[in-house]
Amino acid sequence: MDKVFFGIDIGGTATKLGAFSAEGKLLDKWEIPTDTGEHGSRIMPNIAAEIVRYADTTENVIAAGVGVPGPVRRDGYVRRCVNLGWGGFNPARDLSAQLEGVPTFAGNDANMAAMGEYWQGGGQDARSLVFITLGTGVGGGIVLDGRVVYGSAGLGGEIGHVVVNPDEPMPCNCGQYGCLDQTASATGVVRHARRVLARRTDEPSALRALDAITARDVFDAAKAGDALAYEAVDTCMGFLGKSMAMLTNIIDPDMYIIGGGVSKAGEFLIDLVRRHYEQLATLSEQRAKIALATLGNDAGIYGAAKLAMDAVRR
Ligand SMILES: [Zn+2]
């Protein structure tokens, strides 16, 4: 068989693997369960076994990249990854050892997704971009001139914990009050919708008939003209626009790519964010483009493979 690169995205429940040609074409992708038992000690052996099963021999593997759900230093070291049970572990070095020395590199999963979108997704026209994923929480990654920003402790691109709402009464899981994570995530959108409903009890809303509200319900109602739902999503996306305006004043990227489950609200969401962003990003004459992510859940394997490709060719 032809030699391949591997892009791997380790999640708390499933691990995605992608085999890529030397030219960067995704050849095959599949998932295995993530076995987090025994402090996650079986995760890397299971991945190594899958790689060998696919490639027959490690000689067919040029290099591998791994995305990890937590901070990863540039040298691959993970000080702590609660989701996987790891502490003081270097998954890149470990996988390389199990693959008879195949060069292996690791990065934070959202940073890998940013790289994936930059390489073969919504950010292909950009030189530098910020990727923001709106899911249960808010994650992010920054690619500047083709390189992922790791930062000193692996916290580069951790946009979710920028404080944007000083009036927030509830603490974030990081200990601060008013993080972007608390407003632009799916949980944040639902919380803000409930607050609007509780504050404007005399006004009708389609959301009042629902037992359990989801972020999708709030966006759908807002699109259908529900005033209270619209106020909630406008507030939440306003905070996202604010955080992007701050980033523009710091790194001035060409582009923002918005992904994650909440981004399924589509161009409606992008239009809301863009309006707030453009009101606040007053220094830049040429405003950054804002677009939806296009690789979905595959962004991580693309980015991890690209990390490995760039590293061995540098
Ligand atoms: Zn926070």
py3Dmol code that shows the C-alpha trace and the ligand (Angstrom):
import py3Dmol

protein = """\
ATOM      1  CA  MET A   1       0.000   0.000   0.000  1.00  0.00           C
ATOM      2  CA  ASP A   2       1.010   3.656  -0.383  1.00  0.00           C
ATOM      3  CA  LYS A   3       2.399   5.394   2.665  1.00  0.00           C
ATOM      4  CA  VAL A   4      -0.084   7.295   4.793  1.00  0.00           C
ATOM      5  CA  PHE A   5      -0.388   9.965   7.453  1.00  0.00           C
ATOM      6  CA  PHE A   6      -2.750   9.513  10.382  1.00  0.00           C
ATOM      7  CA  GLY A   7      -4.945  12.145  11.982  1.00  0.00           C
ATOM      8  CA  ILE A   8      -6.473  11.105  15.301  1.00  0.00           C
ATOM      9  CA  ASP A   9      -9.027  12.932  17.430  1.00  0.00           C
ATOM     10  CA  ILE A  10      -9.453  11.545  20.949  1.00  0.00           C
ATOM     11  CA  GLY A  11     -12.794  12.351  22.570  1.00  0.00           C
ATOM     12  CA  GLY A  12     -14.137  11.387  25.992  1.00  0.00           C
ATOM     13  CA  THR A  13     -16.298   8.584  24.536  1.00  0.00           C
ATOM     14  CA  ALA A  14     -15.033   7.953  20.983  1.00  0.00           C
ATOM     15  CA  THR A  15     -11.741   8.292  19.144  1.00  0.00           C
ATOM     16  CA  LYS A  16     -11.757   9.176  15.450  1.00  0.00           C
ATOM     17  CA  LEU A  17      -9.024   7.999  13.133  1.00  0.00           C
ATOM     18  CA  GLY A  18      -8.342   9.235   9.619  1.00  0.00           C
ATOM     19  CA  ALA A  19      -5.834   7.847   7.122  1.00  0.00           C
ATOM     20  CA  PHE A  20      -4.551  10.448   4.646  1.00  0.00           C
ATOM     21  CA  SER A  21      -2.501  10.057   1.483  1.00  0.00           C
ATOM     22  CA  ALA A  22       0.903  11.749   1.245  1.00  0.00           C
ATOM     23  CA  GLU A  23      -0.872  14.470  -0.776  1.00  0.00           C
ATOM     24  CA  GLY A  24      -3.378  15.075   2.023  1.00  0.00           C
ATOM     25  CA  LYS A  25      -6.444  13.298   0.701  1.00  0.00           C
ATOM     26  CA  LEU A  26      -8.634  11.627   3.320  1.00  0.00           C
ATOM     27  CA  LEU A  27      -8.645   7.941   2.318  1.00  0.00           C
ATOM     28  CA  ASP A  28     -10.571   6.336   5.178  1.00  0.00           C
ATOM     29  CA  LYS A  29     -11.984   7.334   8.533  1.00  0.00           C
ATOM     30  CA  TRP A  30     -13.517   5.377  11.383  1.00  0.00           C
ATOM     31  CA  GLU A  31     -14.159   5.473  15.114  1.00  0.00           C
ATOM     32  CA  ILE A  32     -13.298   3.298  18.079  1.00  0.00           C
ATOM     33  CA  PRO A  33     -14.581   3.656  21.652  1.00  0.00           C
ATOM     34  CA  THR A  34     -12.259   5.581  23.986  1.00  0.00           C
ATOM     35  CA  ASP A  35     -11.425   3.267  26.891  1.00  0.00           C
ATOM     36  CA  THR A  36     -10.857   5.680  29.773  1.00  0.00           C
ATOM     37  CA  GLY A  37     -10.439   2.896  32.386  1.00  0.00           C
ATOM     38  CA  GLU A  38      -7.142   2.444  34.288  1.00  0.00           C
ATOM     39  CA  HIS A  39      -6.362   6.185  34.051  1.00  0.00           C
ATOM     40  CA  GLY A  40      -6.661   6.073  30.283  1.00  0.00           C
ATOM     41  CA  SER A  41      -3.673   3.753  29.980  1.00  0.00           C
ATOM     42  CA  ARG A  42      -5.293   1.690  27.195  1.00  0.00           C
ATOM     43  CA  ILE A  43      -6.135   4.659  24.946  1.00  0.00           C
ATOM     44  CA  MET A  44      -2.807   4.903  23.120  1.00  0.00           C
ATOM     45  CA  PRO A  45      -2.251   1.105  22.777  1.00  0.00           C
ATOM     46  CA  ASN A  46      -5.742   0.825  21.240  1.00  0.00           C
ATOM     47  CA  ILE A  47      -4.923   3.595  18.746  1.00  0.00           C
ATOM     48  CA  ALA A  48      -1.574   1.983  17.888  1.00  0.00           C
ATOM     49  CA  ALA A  49      -3.321  -1.345  17.250  1.00  0.00           C
ATOM     50  CA  GLU A  50      -5.817   0.329  14.876  1.00  0.00           C
ATOM     51  CA  ILE A  51      -3.026   2.048  12.957  1.00  0.00           C
ATOM     52  CA  VAL A  52      -1.081  -1.190  12.509  1.00  0.00           C
ATOM     53  CA  ARG A  53      -4.244  -3.057  11.556  1.00  0.00           C
ATOM     54  CA  TYR A  54      -4.922  -0.509   8.788  1.00  0.00           C
ATOM     55  CA  ALA A  55      -1.378   0.009   7.556  1.00  0.00           C
ATOM     56  CA  ASP A  56      -0.134  -3.620   8.000  1.00  0.00           C
ATOM     57  CA  THR A  57       3.231  -2.357   9.196  1.00  0.00           C
ATOM     58  CA  THR A  58       4.494   0.856  10.783  1.00  0.00           C
ATOM     59  CA  GLU A  59       6.766   1.294   7.752  1.00  0.00           C
ATOM     60  CA  ASN A  60       3.689   2.421   5.830  1.00  0.00           C
ATOM     61  CA  VAL A  61       2.990   5.225   8.294  1.00  0.00           C
ATOM     62  CA  ILE A  62       4.827   8.486   7.556  1.00  0.00           C
ATOM     63  CA  ALA A  63       3.697  10.311  10.691  1.00  0.00           C
ATOM     64  CA  ALA A  64       0.717  10.715  13.003  1.00  0.00           C
ATOM     65  CA  GLY A  65      -0.973  13.644  14.714  1.00  0.00           C
ATOM     66  CA  VAL A  66      -3.214  13.406  17.768  1.00  0.00           C
ATOM     67  CA  GLY A  67      -5.853  15.832  19.085  1.00  0.00           C
ATOM     68  CA  VAL A  68      -6.443  15.707  22.857  1.00  0.00           C
ATOM     69  CA  PRO A  69      -9.418  17.226  24.765  1.00  0.00           C
ATOM     70  CA  GLY A  70      -7.323  19.451  27.014  1.00  0.00           C
ATOM     71  CA  PRO A  71      -4.206  21.653  27.029  1.00  0.00           C
ATOM     72  CA  VAL A  72      -1.215  20.132  25.201  1.00  0.00           C
ATOM     73  CA  ARG A  73       2.239  21.698  25.160  1.00  0.00           C
ATOM     74  CA  ARG A  74       4.142  22.017  21.902  1.00  0.00           C
ATOM     75  CA  ASP A  75       6.361  19.042  22.912  1.00  0.00           C
ATOM     76  CA  GLY A  76       3.230  16.889  23.286  1.00  0.00           C
ATOM     77  CA  TYR A  77       3.173  16.923  27.088  1.00  0.00           C
ATOM     78  CA  VAL A  78      -0.227  16.836  28.814  1.00  0.00           C
ATOM     79  CA  ARG A  79      -0.080  17.967  32.414  1.00  0.00           C
ATOM     80  CA  ARG A  80      -3.649  16.916  33.109  1.00  0.00           C
ATOM     81  CA  CYS A  81      -6.573  15.722  30.995  1.00  0.00           C
ATOM     82  CA  VAL A  82      -9.576  15.091  33.227  1.00  0.00           C
ATOM     83  CA  ASN A  83     -11.763  13.595  30.469  1.00  0.00           C
ATOM     84  CA  LEU A  84      -9.238  10.861  29.681  1.00  0.00           C
ATOM     85  CA  GLY A  85      -7.824  10.303  33.176  1.00  0.00           C
ATOM     86  CA  TRP A  86      -4.325  11.409  32.180  1.00  0.00           C
ATOM     87  CA  GLY A  87      -1.860  13.278  34.340  1.00  0.00           C
ATOM     88  CA  GLY A  88       1.776  14.047  33.491  1.00  0.00           C
ATOM     89  CA  PHE A  89       1.677  12.096  30.232  1.00  0.00           C
ATOM     90  CA  ASN A  90       3.104  12.572  26.749  1.00  0.00           C
ATOM     91  CA  PRO A  91       0.696  10.827  24.346  1.00  0.00           C
ATOM     92  CA  ALA A  92       2.774  11.778  21.294  1.00  0.00           C
ATOM     93  CA  ARG A  93       5.926  10.182  22.680  1.00  0.00           C
ATOM     94  CA  ASP A  94       3.944   7.173  23.920  1.00  0.00           C
ATOM     95  CA  LEU A  95       2.294   6.520  20.547  1.00  0.00           C
ATOM     96  CA  SER A  96       5.579   6.979  18.725  1.00  0.00           C
ATOM     97  CA  ALA A  97       7.200   4.374  20.996  1.00  0.00           C
ATOM     98  CA  GLN A  98       4.382   1.923  20.307  1.00  0.00           C
ATOM     99  CA  LEU A  99       4.714   2.510  16.554  1.00  0.00           C
ATOM    100  CA  GLU A 100       8.431   1.763  16.445  1.00  0.00           C
ATOM    101  CA  GLY A 101       9.451   5.389  16.223  1.00  0.00           C
ATOM    102  CA  VAL A 102       6.904   6.776  13.730  1.00  0.00           C
ATOM    103  CA  PRO A 103       7.075  10.574  14.217  1.00  0.00           C
ATOM    104  CA  THR A 104       4.045  11.561  16.291  1.00  0.00           C
ATOM    105  CA  PHE A 105       2.779  14.987  17.355  1.00  0.00           C
ATOM    106  CA  ALA A 106      -0.062  16.163  19.557  1.00  0.00           C
ATOM    107  CA  GLY A 107      -2.176  19.251  20.098  1.00  0.00           C
ATOM    108  CA  ASN A 108      -5.370  20.418  21.747  1.00  0.00           C
ATOM    109  CA  ASP A 109      -8.475  19.144  19.911  1.00  0.00           C
ATOM    110  CA  ALA A 110      -9.980  22.583  19.206  1.00  0.00           C
ATOM    111  CA  ASN A 111      -6.575  23.780  17.957  1.00  0.00           C
ATOM    112  CA  MET A 112      -6.443  20.750  15.653  1.00  0.00           C
ATOM    113  CA  ALA A 113      -9.954  21.548  14.391  1.00  0.00           C
ATOM    114  CA  ALA A 114      -8.785  25.114  13.676  1.00  0.00           C
ATOM    115  CA  MET A 115      -5.918  23.706  11.634  1.00  0.00           C
ATOM    116  CA  GLY A 116      -8.289  21.342   9.816  1.00  0.00           C
ATOM    117  CA  GLU A 117     -10.616  24.176   8.806  1.00  0.00           C
ATOM    118  CA  TYR A 118      -7.611  26.265   7.755  1.00  0.00           C
ATOM    119  CA  TRP A 119      -6.255  23.470   5.582  1.00  0.00           C
ATOM    120  CA  GLN A 120      -9.274  21.892   3.914  1.00  0.00           C
ATOM    121  CA  GLY A 121     -12.354  23.545   5.430  1.00  0.00           C
ATOM    122  CA  GLY A 122     -13.997  26.951   5.601  1.00  0.00           C
ATOM    123  CA  GLY A 123     -10.717  28.831   6.060  1.00  0.00           C
ATOM    124  CA  GLN A 124      -8.807  27.792   2.948  1.00  0.00           C
ATOM    125  CA  ASP A 125      -8.524  31.382   1.690  1.00  0.00           C
ATOM    126  CA  ALA A 126      -7.126  32.696   4.969  1.00  0.00           C
ATOM    127  CA  ARG A 127      -3.518  33.199   6.019  1.00  0.00           C
ATOM    128  CA  SER A 128      -4.537  33.497   9.636  1.00  0.00           C
ATOM    129  CA  LEU A 129      -7.769  32.561  11.292  1.00  0.00           C
ATOM    130  CA  VAL A 130      -9.544  32.048  14.562  1.00  0.00           C
ATOM    131  CA  PHE A 131     -11.790  29.014  14.861  1.00  0.00           C
ATOM    132  CA  ILE A 132     -14.514  29.113  17.497  1.00  0.00           C
ATOM    133  CA  THR A 133     -16.569  26.051  18.324  1.00  0.00           C
ATOM    134  CA  LEU A 134     -19.933  26.541  20.003  1.00  0.00           C
ATOM    135  CA  GLY A 135     -21.001  23.279  21.638  1.00  0.00           C
ATOM    136  CA  THR A 136     -21.769  22.316  25.219  1.00  0.00           C
ATOM    137  CA  GLY A 137     -18.968  24.764  25.938  1.00  0.00           C
ATOM    138  CA  VAL A 138     -16.988  27.204  23.802  1.00  0.00           C
ATOM    139  CA  GLY A 139     -13.590  26.170  22.457  1.00  0.00           C
ATOM    140  CA  GLY A 140     -11.238  27.759  20.019  1.00  0.00           C
ATOM    141  CA  GLY A 141      -8.015  27.668  18.117  1.00  0.00           C
ATOM    142  CA  ILE A 142      -5.786  30.191  16.410  1.00  0.00           C
ATOM    143  CA  VAL A 143      -3.745  29.606  13.259  1.00  0.00           C
ATOM    144  CA  LEU A 144      -1.282  32.386  12.450  1.00  0.00           C
ATOM    145  CA  ASP A 145       0.618  32.224   9.152  1.00  0.00           C
ATOM    146  CA  GLY A 146       0.021  28.497   8.926  1.00  0.00           C
ATOM    147  CA  ARG A 147       0.974  27.573  12.478  1.00  0.00           C
ATOM    148  CA  VAL A 148      -1.199  26.679  15.428  1.00  0.00           C
ATOM    149  CA  VAL A 149      -0.698  28.925  18.452  1.00  0.00           C
ATOM    150  CA  TYR A 150       0.078  26.505  21.309  1.00  0.00           C
ATOM    151  CA  GLY A 151       0.993  29.057  23.941  1.00  0.00           C
ATOM    152  CA  SER A 152       3.322  28.376  26.816  1.00  0.00           C
ATOM    153  CA  ALA A 153       1.131  25.881  28.713  1.00  0.00           C
ATOM    154  CA  GLY A 154      -0.918  24.672  25.748  1.00  0.00           C
ATOM    155  CA  LEU A 155      -3.756  27.094  26.461  1.00  0.00           C
ATOM    156  CA  GLY A 156      -3.435  29.005  23.165  1.00  0.00           C
ATOM    157  CA  GLY A 157      -6.827  29.779  21.611  1.00  0.00           C
ATOM    158  CA  GLU A 158      -8.796  29.091  24.805  1.00  0.00           C
ATOM    159  CA  ILE A 159     -11.330  31.730  23.842  1.00  0.00           C
ATOM    160  CA  GLY A 160     -14.173  30.285  25.930  1.00  0.00           C
ATOM    161  CA  HIS A 161     -12.806  31.787  29.126  1.00  0.00           C
ATOM    162  CA  VAL A 162     -12.413  35.357  28.007  1.00  0.00           C
ATOM    163  CA  VAL A 163     -14.712  37.414  30.245  1.00  0.00           C
ATOM    164  CA  VAL A 164     -17.266  39.263  28.113  1.00  0.00           C
ATOM    165  CA  ASN A 165     -20.210  39.750  30.482  1.00  0.00           C
ATOM    166  CA  PRO A 166     -19.185  41.420  33.760  1.00  0.00           C
ATOM    167  CA  ASP A 167     -22.839  41.382  34.926  1.00  0.00           C
ATOM    168  CA  GLU A 168     -23.049  37.577  34.987  1.00  0.00           C
ATOM    169  CA  PRO A 169     -24.133  36.487  38.494  1.00  0.00           C
ATOM    170  CA  MET A 170     -23.212  32.793  38.141  1.00  0.00           C
ATOM    171  CA  PRO A 171     -19.646  31.499  38.349  1.00  0.00           C
ATOM    172  CA  CYS A 172     -18.173  29.699  35.338  1.00  0.00           C
ATOM    173  CA  ASN A 173     -16.584  26.270  35.896  1.00  0.00           C
ATOM    174  CA  CYS A 174     -13.216  28.071  35.633  1.00  0.00           C
ATOM    175  CA  GLY A 175     -14.076  30.277  38.624  1.00  0.00           C
ATOM    176  CA  GLN A 176     -14.568  33.553  36.778  1.00  0.00           C
ATOM    177  CA  TYR A 177     -17.898  35.289  36.133  1.00  0.00           C
ATOM    178  CA  GLY A 178     -19.166  36.075  32.649  1.00  0.00           C
ATOM    179  CA  CYS A 179     -16.975  33.931  30.382  1.00  0.00           C
ATOM    180  CA  LEU A 180     -17.857  33.583  26.716  1.00  0.00           C
ATOM    181  CA  ASP A 181     -18.412  29.899  27.543  1.00  0.00           C
ATOM    182  CA  GLN A 182     -21.359  30.941  29.744  1.00  0.00           C
ATOM    183  CA  THR A 183     -23.080  32.884  26.974  1.00  0.00           C
ATOM    184  CA  ALA A 184     -22.320  31.538  23.492  1.00  0.00           C
ATOM    185  CA  SER A 185     -22.422  27.806  24.289  1.00  0.00           C
ATOM    186  CA  ALA A 186     -25.585  25.721  23.884  1.00  0.00           C
ATOM    187  CA  THR A 187     -25.991  25.809  27.672  1.00  0.00           C
ATOM    188  CA  GLY A 188     -25.474  29.572  27.676  1.00  0.00           C
ATOM    189  CA  VAL A 189     -28.093  30.183  24.985  1.00  0.00           C
ATOM    190  CA  VAL A 190     -30.655  28.132  26.918  1.00  0.00           C
ATOM    191  CA  ARG A 191     -29.815  29.899  30.207  1.00  0.00           C
ATOM    192  CA  HIS A 192     -30.210  33.321  28.616  1.00  0.00           C
ATOM    193  CA  ALA A 193     -33.512  32.302  27.014  1.00  0.00           C
ATOM    194  CA  ARG A 194     -34.844  31.193  30.403  1.00  0.00           C
ATOM    195  CA  ARG A 195     -33.803  34.500  31.908  1.00  0.00           C
ATOM    196  CA  VAL A 196     -35.587  36.487  29.190  1.00  0.00           C
ATOM    197  CA  LEU A 197     -38.723  34.375  29.660  1.00  0.00           C
ATOM    198  CA  ALA A 198     -38.604  34.928  33.436  1.00  0.00           C
ATOM    199  CA  ARG A 199     -38.087  38.678  33.066  1.00  0.00           C
ATOM    200  CA  ARG A 200     -40.792  39.328  30.466  1.00  0.00           C
ATOM    201  CA  THR A 201     -43.574  37.108  31.828  1.00  0.00           C
ATOM    202  CA  ASP A 202     -46.334  39.225  30.279  1.00  0.00           C
ATOM    203  CA  GLU A 203     -45.119  38.534  26.716  1.00  0.00           C
ATOM    204  CA  PRO A 204     -45.899  35.429  24.687  1.00  0.00           C
ATOM    205  CA  SER A 205     -43.215  33.094  23.389  1.00  0.00           C
ATOM    206  CA  ALA A 206     -43.322  29.729  21.654  1.00  0.00           C
ATOM    207  CA  LEU A 207     -40.653  28.614  24.099  1.00  0.00           C
ATOM    208  CA  ARG A 208     -43.082  28.718  27.022  1.00  0.00           C
ATOM    209  CA  ALA A 209     -44.916  25.634  25.695  1.00  0.00           C
ATOM    210  CA  LEU A 210     -41.760  23.498  25.763  1.00  0.00           C
ATOM    211  CA  ASP A 211     -40.831  21.257  28.706  1.00  0.00           C
ATOM    212  CA  ALA A 212     -37.127  21.284  28.034  1.00  0.00           C
ATOM    213  CA  ILE A 213     -35.616  24.049  25.895  1.00  0.00           C
ATOM    214  CA  THR A 214     -32.610  23.380  23.675  1.00  0.00           C
ATOM    215  CA  ALA A 215     -30.349  25.924  21.993  1.00  0.00           C
ATOM    216  CA  ARG A 216     -31.793  24.759  18.694  1.00  0.00           C
ATOM    217  CA  ASP A 217     -35.339  25.540  19.925  1.00  0.00           C
ATOM    218  CA  VAL A 218     -34.248  29.059  20.859  1.00  0.00           C
ATOM    219  CA  PHE A 219     -32.647  29.693  17.450  1.00  0.00           C
ATOM    220  CA  ASP A 220     -35.600  28.160  15.581  1.00  0.00           C
ATOM    221  CA  ALA A 221     -38.059  30.355  17.495  1.00  0.00           C
ATOM    222  CA  ALA A 222     -35.880  33.431  16.911  1.00  0.00           C
ATOM    223  CA  LYS A 223     -35.793  32.702  13.173  1.00  0.00           C
ATOM    224  CA  ALA A 224     -39.590  32.365  13.187  1.00  0.00           C
ATOM    225  CA  GLY A 225     -39.914  35.869  14.659  1.00  0.00           C
ATOM    226  CA  ASP A 226     -40.318  35.077  18.372  1.00  0.00           C
ATOM    227  CA  ALA A 227     -39.248  38.335  20.062  1.00  0.00           C
ATOM    228  CA  LEU A 228     -38.095  36.835  23.346  1.00  0.00           C
ATOM    229  CA  ALA A 229     -36.086  34.064  21.676  1.00  0.00           C
ATOM    230  CA  TYR A 230     -34.550  36.678  19.404  1.00  0.00           C
ATOM    231  CA  GLU A 231     -33.511  38.792  22.367  1.00  0.00           C
ATOM    232  CA  ALA A 232     -31.785  35.765  23.924  1.00  0.00           C
ATOM    233  CA  VAL A 233     -29.798  34.760  20.824  1.00  0.00           C
ATOM    234  CA  ASP A 234     -28.984  38.391  20.017  1.00  0.00           C
ATOM    235  CA  THR A 235     -27.550  38.850  23.520  1.00  0.00           C
ATOM    236  CA  CYS A 236     -25.511  35.655  23.327  1.00  0.00           C
ATOM    237  CA  MET A 237     -24.176  36.269  19.830  1.00  0.00           C
ATOM    238  CA  GLY A 238     -23.486  39.871  20.859  1.00  0.00           C
ATOM    239  CA  PHE A 239     -21.026  38.572  23.444  1.00  0.00           C
ATOM    240  CA  LEU A 240     -19.436  36.368  20.808  1.00  0.00           C
ATOM    241  CA  GLY A 241     -19.076  39.386  18.491  1.00  0.00           C
ATOM    242  CA  LYS A 242     -17.525  41.314  21.382  1.00  0.00           C
ATOM    243  CA  SER A 243     -14.913  38.628  22.022  1.00  0.00           C
ATOM    244  CA  MET A 244     -14.067  38.579  18.300  1.00  0.00           C
ATOM    245  CA  ALA A 245     -13.650  42.346  18.207  1.00  0.00           C
ATOM    246  CA  MET A 246     -11.170  42.024  21.096  1.00  0.00           C
ATOM    247  CA  LEU A 247      -9.268  39.346  19.191  1.00  0.00           C
ATOM    248  CA  THR A 248      -9.148  41.506  16.086  1.00  0.00           C
ATOM    249  CA  ASN A 249      -7.460  44.234  18.109  1.00  0.00           C
ATOM    250  CA  ILE A 250      -4.878  41.710  19.284  1.00  0.00           C
ATOM    251  CA  ILE A 251      -4.105  39.454  16.321  1.00  0.00           C
ATOM    252  CA  ASP A 252      -6.134  40.878  13.397  1.00  0.00           C
ATOM    253  CA  PRO A 253      -6.955  37.564  11.663  1.00  0.00           C
ATOM    254  CA  ASP A 254      -8.255  37.368   8.076  1.00  0.00           C
ATOM    255  CA  MET A 255     -11.113  35.196   9.102  1.00  0.00           C
ATOM    256  CA  TYR A 256     -13.278  33.771  11.868  1.00  0.00           C
ATOM    257  CA  ILE A 257     -14.689  30.280  11.420  1.00  0.00           C
ATOM    258  CA  ILE A 258     -17.642  29.301  13.579  1.00  0.00           C
ATOM    259  CA  GLY A 259     -18.320  25.602  14.192  1.00  0.00           C
ATOM    260  CA  GLY A 260     -19.868  23.255  16.763  1.00  0.00           C
ATOM    261  CA  GLY A 261     -23.461  22.137  17.284  1.00  0.00           C
ATOM    262  CA  VAL A 262     -24.864  25.650  17.883  1.00  0.00           C
ATOM    263  CA  SER A 263     -23.492  26.780  14.503  1.00  0.00           C
ATOM    264  CA  LYS A 264     -26.103  24.578  12.818  1.00  0.00           C
ATOM    265  CA  ALA A 265     -28.282  27.710  13.177  1.00  0.00           C
ATOM    266  CA  GLY A 266     -26.382  28.677  10.012  1.00  0.00           C
ATOM    267  CA  GLU A 267     -26.230  32.056   8.250  1.00  0.00           C
ATOM    268  CA  PHE A 268     -28.831  33.463  10.666  1.00  0.00           C
ATOM    269  CA  LEU A 269     -26.270  33.065  13.463  1.00  0.00           C
ATOM    270  CA  ILE A 270     -23.409  34.397  11.332  1.00  0.00           C
ATOM    271  CA  ASP A 271     -25.438  37.515  10.433  1.00  0.00           C
ATOM    272  CA  LEU A 272     -26.156  38.215  14.116  1.00  0.00           C
ATOM    273  CA  VAL A 273     -22.509  37.793  15.101  1.00  0.00           C
ATOM    274  CA  ARG A 274     -21.284  39.882  12.170  1.00  0.00           C
ATOM    275  CA  ARG A 275     -23.548  42.805  13.088  1.00  0.00           C
ATOM    276  CA  HIS A 276     -22.201  42.954  16.644  1.00  0.00           C
ATOM    277  CA  TYR A 277     -18.625  42.315  15.567  1.00  0.00           C
ATOM    278  CA  GLU A 278     -18.649  45.110  13.004  1.00  0.00           C
ATOM    279  CA  GLN A 279     -20.084  47.590  15.512  1.00  0.00           C
ATOM    280  CA  LEU A 280     -17.226  46.863  17.896  1.00  0.00           C
ATOM    281  CA  ALA A 281     -14.234  46.209  15.639  1.00  0.00           C
ATOM    282  CA  THR A 282     -13.793  49.869  14.912  1.00  0.00           C
ATOM    283  CA  LEU A 283     -10.060  50.036  14.205  1.00  0.00           C
ATOM    284  CA  SER A 284      -9.926  47.613  11.329  1.00  0.00           C
ATOM    285  CA  GLU A 285     -11.083  49.037   7.998  1.00  0.00           C
ATOM    286  CA  GLN A 286     -11.003  45.741   6.256  1.00  0.00           C
ATOM    287  CA  ARG A 287     -13.163  43.575   8.493  1.00  0.00           C
ATOM    288  CA  ALA A 288     -12.361  39.917   8.989  1.00  0.00           C
ATOM    289  CA  LYS A 289     -14.573  37.467   7.138  1.00  0.00           C
ATOM    290  CA  ILE A 290     -16.893  35.390   9.289  1.00  0.00           C
ATOM    291  CA  ALA A 291     -17.935  32.004   7.949  1.00  0.00           C
ATOM    292  CA  LEU A 292     -19.305  28.652   9.030  1.00  0.00           C
ATOM    293  CA  ALA A 293     -17.033  25.657   9.521  1.00  0.00           C
ATOM    294  CA  THR A 294     -17.402  23.078   6.766  1.00  0.00           C
ATOM    295  CA  LEU A 295     -15.668  19.921   8.035  1.00  0.00           C
ATOM    296  CA  GLY A 296     -18.006  19.217  10.970  1.00  0.00           C
ATOM    297  CA  ASN A 297     -16.718  16.480  13.286  1.00  0.00           C
ATOM    298  CA  ASP A 298     -13.902  15.614  10.871  1.00  0.00           C
ATOM    299  CA  ALA A 299     -12.058  18.921  11.391  1.00  0.00           C
ATOM    300  CA  GLY A 300      -9.981  17.397  14.203  1.00  0.00           C
ATOM    301  CA  ILE A 301      -8.590  14.475  12.173  1.00  0.00           C
ATOM    302  CA  TYR A 302      -7.769  16.803   9.269  1.00  0.00           C
ATOM    303  CA  GLY A 303      -5.930  19.208  11.536  1.00  0.00           C
ATOM    304  CA  ALA A 304      -4.041  16.483  13.387  1.00  0.00           C
ATOM    305  CA  ALA A 305      -2.889  14.953  10.083  1.00  0.00           C
ATOM    306  CA  LYS A 306      -1.797  18.394   8.846  1.00  0.00           C
ATOM    307  CA  LEU A 307       0.155  18.988  12.065  1.00  0.00           C
ATOM    308  CA  ALA A 308       2.063  15.742  11.440  1.00  0.00           C
ATOM    309  CA  MET A 309       2.628  16.544   7.756  1.00  0.00           C
ATOM    310  CA  ASP A 310       3.994  20.009   8.470  1.00  0.00           C
ATOM    311  CA  ALA A 311       6.187  18.741  11.291  1.00  0.00           C
ATOM    312  CA  VAL A 312       7.941  16.050   9.236  1.00  0.00           C
ATOM    313  CA  ARG A 313       8.369  18.300   6.199  1.00  0.00           C
ATOM    314  CA  ARG A 314       9.764  21.269   8.084  1.00  0.00           C
TER     315      ARG A 314
END
"""
ligand_1 = """\
1
ZN
Zn -14.732 30.441 32.393
"""
view = py3Dmol.view(width=600, height=400)
view.addModel(protein, "pdb")
view.setStyle({"model": 0}, {"cartoon": {"style": "trace"}})
view.addModel(ligand_1, "xyz")
view.setStyle({"model": 1}, {"stick": {}})
view.zoomTo()
view.show()
